[in-house]
Amino acid sequence: MAETRRKVLEVLNGKCLTPPPVWLMRQAGRYLPEYRATRATAGSFLDLCYTPDLAVEVTLQPIRRYAFDAAILFSDILVIPDALHRNVRFEEGHGPRMDPIDTDGIARLKADGVLSHLSPVFETVSRLRRELPVETTLLGFCGAPWTVATYMIAGRGTPDQAPARLFAYRHPKAFEQLLAFLADVSADYLVEQIDAGADAVQIFDSWAGVLGEDEFARFAVEPMRRMIASVRARRPSAKIIAFAKGAGLLLKDYRRLTGADAIGLDWAVPLSFAAELQKDGPVQGNLDPMRVVAGGAAMESAIDRILDVLGHGPLIFNLGHGITPEADPENVATLVARVRRGEG
């Protein structure tokens, strides 16, 4: 019987594979008709995240369709503030909303009950590991402290996260307390996902790109370092992907400073710089999601370029951010075929 290989896990261990393994951020989502059908039965978006039957189903849908090399847990980065009783809700046409937190609210934060609130997520992870093909890497995830904090302070998403940046300047001690708290409770959350069956985890710092150099060091790097160190202290073999979207040149020392195994790259990272980062370890990325919407030569030539530059080192092929609802599922099939066989 042939040895079963989890290729994404192999790359996270530093191996170079040709062709590289492939999965896509938000691969379970609104571009798939089967997802939309399941979503229509779920009630609220959080109900979908917290109902293992449904969360397992939508996680498996893109694996059935495309046989990606990894499945990522279907959930949301805002389940942590939801578990902290911040009244998280998703409003149609407006996105996530929650009760904004202030300095008094930060002082009152307690981790008691967070993991029990999130127990349906751990059940989903456990069931996924049993139901996924044995060769498919299972990824858990959470939001980075900076990104989660931006939503908690503003009570919603904002274009440049000005409310969180202003709060950090006006209330530096309270803000650092919030980031440290989120780092600790998020590390607990990741450890539980690993124990439930996740092979590796990804930490999404989706709003890292709005930070200046000093702020990036204090608000993005330091909480991530704290979080990864906490996970590794308890699970030394844990494999961790860190995705700091928009960080650009600040990614130069990001792997070393945070302790991440692999660095996720958005589509604005030049491939020449990506190749330099790859000398220090695995990279993941970084096709522009709009090229998947466009399809054809716009997508295929960019796939080839990424493979030409990064395909001889440790690479996990992915998008530079999540797939969008406008993407044609057939374009995704072409993407997977081209990565794996060099032809559409």
QUICORRA-V448443 format. One record per helix or strand of 3 or more residues. SS is the DSSP state (H for helix, E for strand). FROM is the first residue (numbers start at 1). LEN is the number of residues. If there is no record, write none. Layout:
<<SS/FROM/LEN> <SS/FROM/LEN>>
//
This chain:
<<H/7/6> <H/33/8> <H/45/6> <H/52/15> <E/70/3> <H/79/5> <E/89/3> <E/95/3> <H/103/6> <H/114/4> <H/119/13> <E/137/7> <H/145/10> <H/162/9> <H/172/25> <E/200/6> <H/208/3> <H/213/22> <E/240/5> <H/248/11> <E/262/3> <H/271/8> <E/283/5> <H/289/6> <H/296/15> <E/315/5> <H/329/13>>
//
